[in-house]
Amino acid sequence: MGWSINIGSIAGTAVRIHITFLMFLAWIFIASWTSGGPAAAWNALAFMILLFACVLAHEFGHILTARAFGVPTPDVTLLPIGGVARLARIPEQPVQEFLIAIAGPLVNVVIAFGLALFLGADLNAEHLAAVESTKVSLLDRLAEVNLSLALFNMIPAFPMDGGRVLRALLAIRLGHVRATEIAAKIGQALAFALGFAALIYQYPLLIFIAIFVYLAAATEAQLVAVRAMSRDVPVSAAMMTGFATLTPDEHFDAAVETLLHTSQSAFPVIDADRRIVGLLSRGNVIRALKQLGPDARVAQAMTTGIPTIGHRHTLDEAFRLLQEKSVPAVGVVDMAGRLVGLITSETVGEMLMVRNALPPGVRLRPWSRPAGV
């Protein structure tokens, strides 16, 4: 995630802090100092740091459970609104998704009752209303907020854990795609309800939450629709074949000329045997021009480690690689390993638009046509 700082790793998962999170902590500290003096400021800062430690534990509940099912977990990022654990993929088996989703809120419940049992925290709902007050002990506030986090995350709407729990339960009978559609519609209906409540009670933060929930539900539904559509599509039918390429030893002036004469956003870099060795994006070009100058070579700025897939595989496999590796493109290669096409998020999106535009039961060649056509 952009604008984030890597502060280390836990159990092989990188832990990042978004710059806005640091700004948020600074704002909390200054606001508390202004209203209550240095003691209040340090108390508020300590509470927020402990709270986000609990958020990080919540995310690692998801991460460790996902790993138990063989799902890679590259990193987790702390934001002002909470944490985001990046899983390489979401399992489509309902039981696995249910366990991964429920693990996070369960961590918060364990923390809350652990603070009560072992450190004497008082679980009282009134402490939540006084979460900013130094008159309530830090442990009491922390225990109550953990329970609130667990309950909030169980709201049945994407991207909250409750939305994924709902989908997992529905998928047992309806299948992953249909369950996602229903869970997404419930999430969007909830977003409208939150927005309406925000207008009635004049609570602006709810409006932002409502917009976030609505967009997340729509994105999840679209993502699952793309994966379902791409399962029966050969990658050779969806790959981009008309693209410009570069070589590692070319000067940057050639890369700039290619950039100005095409509409591509990324350029595959190939060797003499037409094997892909890297990818040069528009961003790479601009940064390299500023830092290295026009005499730099393409190899100095290209992104390496671009995944490839055989031309006989399905689009679903290529799409999964795009997600797991977080790369702008996947190279499609022939039997000899030579680059013959590219799959990007744009090409996948175009395939979805074409599919949605066709009448029911009709598909474009070379996939299939209805019987008798």
C-alpha positions, 0 to 999 in steps of 0.5 A: 500500500502506498504512503506506508512505512515498513516497521518490521515483520511478525511471523513472516508478515510485513507490518506497515504503518500508513503515514496518515496513521502517524498524522492521526496519532499526532493530532490526538496528542496535540488535541488532548494536550490543548484540552487537558494538558500534558498528562491527558496527552500522554494518556490519550497517546498510550491508549491509542497505541494500545488500541491499535496493538489490539487491532494488529492482534485482530488482523493477525487472528485472520493472518494465522488462520489463513496460513493454516489453510495455505493462504499467503499473507504478505503484509498488514497495514495500520490505518486511522480507521483500523488495520488491513491484512492483505491475504493473497486470496480468499478461500472459496470453501465456506468453512475456511472463509468462516474460520478466517473471518471469525478469528479476528473478532474472537481475538478482540473478545479474548483480549477483553475478557483476558483484561477483565480476568487477569488484570481486573478490568471492569467491563461496563458499557458506560466506559465506552461513552467515556472512552476519551475521559481520563477518569475511567482507567485505561484498562477499563476503556481498552477492554470495553473498546475491544468488545465494541470492535468485535461487535462492530466487525460482525456487522453483516456487510463487506468489508467487515468480518460479518459480511464474510461470515454471512457469505460463508454461511450462505455459500454452504447452500447457494454457492460462492457467487450467489452468496456473494451477490446476496451478502453484497446487496445486504451490505449496500442496503445497510450502507443506505441505512447508515447514510439515512441515520447520519442525516437524521442524527447529524453524524458526518462520520457515519456518512463516510462509513456508509460510502465505504461500506457501499463501495466495498460491497460493490467491489467484492461482488464485482471481484467474485463475478470476474473470477466466476466468469474467467474460470471457463475462459482460456487465457489465450482468448483474453490476453493482450497481444498488440503491445510494444516491448523494450529490451534491458539494454535500451536507453531511456530515450527509447522508452520515452519515445515508446511511451509517447507513441502508445497508450500502454501503461506498462511495457514488458522487457524481453531478452533476445529469446523473447523471454520476459525479464521485467516490466517498465511502467509509466511511473518507473519511467518518470521516476527514473528520468528524475533520478537517473536521467535520459542516459539510464538503461531500461534494466536500471528501472524495470520491475523484475519478478513478473509472473508468467503463465502458459497460454493453455491455462485459464484466465482465472489462474492469471487473475489469481496471480495478479492478486497474489503477486500485486503486479500490474501484469502477468506474462503469457508464454508459449511452450518455449517460454517466449512472451506471446501476450499480457494479462492486466487488470484492464483486460480482465475488466474489459472481458467482464464488460463484454460478458455483461453486455451480451444477451443471456446464454450467448458467449463470444468465440472462442469460448462457446456458443449455445447449442444449435447456434 
